[in-house]
Amino acid sequence: MEIRRFDARSATDDELRQLHRITVANQAITRPNEPAPTFDQYVGRLLHPVPGFGKPTRWVAVADDRIVAWTTMFSPEAENPHLTIVEQLVVESSARRRGIGTQLLRTFLPELIAEGRTTIEFWAVTAGGSGESWAHHHGFRATHAVQVQELGTRQVDPARWEVEPPPGYRLVSWRGRCPDDLVESFAVARTAIKDAPLGASEFHFAEWTVARVRAAEAELAEAGIENRVCVAVAHGTVVALTMVELHPHRRDWAYQNDTAVLAEHRGHGLGRCIKAAMTRSLVAELPELRSVRTQTSTSNVHMIATNHALGYTDVRIQIVLTHDVRALARTLGGQRA
Ligand SMILES: CC(C)(COP(=O)(O)OP(=O)(O)OC[C@H]1O[C@@H](n2cnc3c(N)ncnc32)[C@H](O)[C@@H]1OP(=O)(O)O)[C@@H](O)C(=O)NCCC(=O)NCCS
């Protein structure tokens, strides 16, 4: 078996089809109630990785000229120079329990050590599945649990999205670039996402500044991702925000990203109000839209309840698993699988 780096941008059509096949087969096990991505949607996702985490690094395991396993990971900078996030590591169903997943780990860990990464986290592991058992076998600890939720925009009564702003607040929306007169308070409000529970994950949220807001907007624009924002303003200052990404390869789908309300403005229904306004505009302006996805900590009862009030339903629980890179490398050095 050969394990090598993989770049989706220079991959052959055949290689991409192999990855798609493995992914669809895996999702049939781990996400049986969710529609599998089409080949085009899947390739679109590979070519438009999640923004804000740096460039992805991918590896594949190849046996008899066929990809049997692959992984995608991100090594973010700024607040997270210690961390590598494994978005996905999948072994083809028929090739499992032969040590291939373990061999992939063993192969890329030395690079993480050389880059100075001290912590590795698997994100997006379906609770109760093979990934959780495998990671525990290797000494990973479960550090966080995330509720994935979805809004079926054609199934929900739009009356749920008719929410007036509380007295004293007005709503402002934009696409792409934050208006100059709001950008300073917008950066402060974005930093309020730090209050969102992260369990014992070793990921650190960003300290937003105007320069970082502008850099993030530019990164999204360069990736062809439309950034839609709705904020609540009081006395000329942003006090609450919600952000949605529209990815170019999926016009039927939107990703509901951060929502945050400054601590002193909580408890007035602002979160529900701005998310409702965002949903109204998405539904009115995007005729192809069918669903909006979001995720939040399982302990974030207020956000989960707000989403339920807007018509979101619970899809699945994902867990985060964390390990020390050097300790893991030492353990794997002495193990067969
Ligand atoms: C998790 C996964 C990557 C494991 O790959 P793999 O190549 O089958 O794993 P290995 O053969 O290296 O397993 C090593 C050991 O882990 C444990 N393990 C692996 N899968 C397990 C399972 N389903 N249940 C219980 N223990 C398991 C076993 O102790 C195994 O050793 P053994 O087979 O000698 O008993 C694979 O099952 C998979 O692709 N799952 C779906 C995607 C996923 O959840 N990825 C997780 C990280 S994002």
The ligand as an SDF file (V2000), in Angstrom:
LIG
                    3D

 48 50  0  0  0  0  0  0  0  0999 V2000
  -12.7050    4.8810   11.7350 C   0  0  0  0  0  0  0  0  0  0  0  0
  -12.0040    4.2490   10.5110 C   0  0  0  0  0  0  0  0  0  0  0  0
  -11.2120    5.3560    9.8180 C   0  0  0  0  0  0  0  0  0  0  0  0
  -11.0660    3.1530   11.0170 C   0  0  0  0  0  0  0  0  0  0  0  0
  -10.2850    2.6790    9.9240 O   0  0  0  0  0  0  0  0  0  0  0  0
   -9.6980    1.1840    9.9180 P   0  0  0  0  0  0  0  0  0  0  0  0
   -8.6520    1.1170    8.8880 O   0  0  0  0  0  0  0  0  0  0  0  0
  -10.8170    0.2000    9.8420 O   0  0  0  0  0  0  0  0  0  0  0  0
   -9.0800    1.0900   11.3950 O   0  0  0  0  0  0  0  0  0  0  0  0
   -7.8730    0.1550   11.8700 P   0  0  0  0  0  0  0  0  0  0  0  0
   -7.8970   -1.1350   11.1420 O   0  0  0  0  0  0  0  0  0  0  0  0
   -6.6330    0.9600   11.8160 O   0  0  0  0  0  0  0  0  0  0  0  0
   -8.3390   -0.0660   13.3930 O   0  0  0  0  0  0  0  0  0  0  0  0
   -7.4020   -0.1750   14.4660 C   0  0  0  0  0  0  0  0  0  0  0  0
   -8.1390   -0.5950   15.7210 C   0  0  0  0  0  0  0  0  0  0  0  0
   -9.1290    0.3900   16.0690 O   0  0  0  0  0  0  0  0  0  0  0  0
  -10.2720   -0.2860   16.6510 C   0  0  0  0  0  0  0  0  0  0  0  0
  -11.4260   -0.1400   15.7650 N   0  0  0  0  0  0  0  0  0  0  0  0
  -11.4430    0.2460   14.4600 C   0  0  0  0  0  0  0  0  0  0  0  0
  -12.7170    0.2680   13.9880 N   0  0  0  0  0  0  0  0  0  0  0  0
  -13.5010   -0.1160   14.9960 C   0  0  0  0  0  0  0  0  0  0  0  0
  -14.9090   -0.3130   15.1380 C   0  0  0  0  0  0  0  0  0  0  0  0
  -15.7520   -0.0960   14.1230 N   0  0  0  0  0  0  0  0  0  0  0  0
  -15.3800   -0.7180   16.3310 N   0  0  0  0  0  0  0  0  0  0  0  0
  -14.5570   -0.9480   17.3580 C   0  0  0  0  0  0  0  0  0  0  0  0
  -13.1970   -0.8050   17.2930 N   0  0  0  0  0  0  0  0  0  0  0  0
  -12.6930   -0.3850   16.1290 C   0  0  0  0  0  0  0  0  0  0  0  0
   -9.9150   -1.7580   16.7380 C   0  0  0  0  0  0  0  0  0  0  0  0
   -9.3190   -2.0000   17.9870 O   0  0  0  0  0  0  0  0  0  0  0  0
   -8.8990   -1.8850   15.6140 C   0  0  0  0  0  0  0  0  0  0  0  0
   -8.0100   -2.9600   15.7980 O   0  0  0  0  0  0  0  0  0  0  0  0
   -8.5080   -4.4920   15.4740 P   0  0  0  0  0  0  0  0  0  0  0  0
   -9.1670   -4.4500   14.1110 O   0  0  0  0  0  0  0  0  0  0  0  0
   -7.2320   -5.2690   15.4850 O   0  0  0  0  0  0  0  0  0  0  0  0
   -9.4720   -4.8520   16.5470 O   0  0  0  0  0  0  0  0  0  0  0  0
  -13.0640    3.6260    9.5510 C   0  0  0  0  0  0  0  0  0  0  0  0
  -13.9120    2.7480   10.2770 O   0  0  0  0  0  0  0  0  0  0  0  0
  -13.9240    4.6330    8.8620 C   0  0  0  0  0  0  0  0  0  0  0  0
  -13.5960    5.0710    7.7570 O   0  0  0  0  0  0  0  0  0  0  0  0
  -15.0420    5.0580    9.5050 N   0  0  0  0  0  0  0  0  0  0  0  0
  -15.9160    6.1210    8.9740 C   0  0  0  0  0  0  0  0  0  0  0  0
  -15.2490    7.5220    9.0180 C   0  0  0  0  0  0  0  0  0  0  0  0
  -14.8770    7.9450   10.4100 C   0  0  0  0  0  0  0  0  0  0  0  0
  -15.6430    7.8060   11.3630 O   0  0  0  0  0  0  0  0  0  0  0  0
  -13.6620    8.5070   10.5760 N   0  0  0  0  0  0  0  0  0  0  0  0
  -13.1670    8.9220   11.8820 C   0  0  0  0  0  0  0  0  0  0  0  0
  -12.2450   10.0720   11.8820 C   0  0  0  0  0  0  0  0  0  0  0  0
  -12.8020   11.4910   11.0190 S   0  0  0  0  0  0  0  0  0  0  0  0
  1  2  1  0
  2  3  1  0
  2  4  1  0
  2 36  1  0
  4  5  1  0
  5  6  1  0
  6  7  2  0
  6  8  1  0
  6  9  1  0
  9 10  1  0
 10 11  2  0
 10 12  1  0
 10 13  1  0
 13 14  1  0
 14 15  1  0
 15 16  1  0
 15 30  1  0
 16 17  1  0
 17 18  1  0
 17 28  1  0
 18 19  1  0
 18 27  1  0
 19 20  2  0
 20 21  1  0
 21 22  1  0
 21 27  2  0
 22 23  1  0
 22 24  2  0
 24 25  1  0
 25 26  2  0
 26 27  1  0
 28 29  1  0
 28 30  1  0
 30 31  1  0
 31 32  1  0
 32 33  2  0
 32 34  1  0
 32 35  1  0
 36 37  1  0
 36 38  1  0
 38 39  2  0
 38 40  1  0
 40 41  1  0
 41 42  1  0
 42 43  1  0
 43 44  2  0
 43 45  1  0
 45 46  1  0
 46 47  1  0
 47 48  1  0
M  END
$$$$
